[in-house]
Amino acid sequence: MTKRTEASDSDVAPVVKGQHPDPFSVLGLHQEGDHWFARTFIPHAEQVTALGADGSSVGELKRRHEAGFFEGEVAIKQRQAMRYR
């Protein structure tokens, strides 16, 4: 994942502390060009797999913060409901 698609440290820290004024501007699906990226906060998780609308794996997310903030590119072509495992 390139630096420009990663959430900034100044966004990650308040999300994990529950103090971000607009956490959904950081979390969820984000598109950059033809690429999609997912961000989620799952407290105490050690690894996270993103699942597409059909339940298949669309990407492994990288742990950015030990409290459970994850992000990564997902293999989808359009916005869809995501689940995380």
Sequence and secondary structure as in RCSB ss.txt:
>XXXX:A:sequence
MTKRTEASDSDVAPVVKGQHPDPFSVLGLHQEGDHWFARTFIPHAEQVTALGADGSSVGELKRRHEAGFFEGEVA
IKQRQAMRYR
>XXXX:A:secstr
  GGGS  HHHHHHHHHT  S GGGTSEEEEETTEEEEEEE TT S EEEE TTS EEEEEEEEETTTEEEEEE 
 SS    EE 
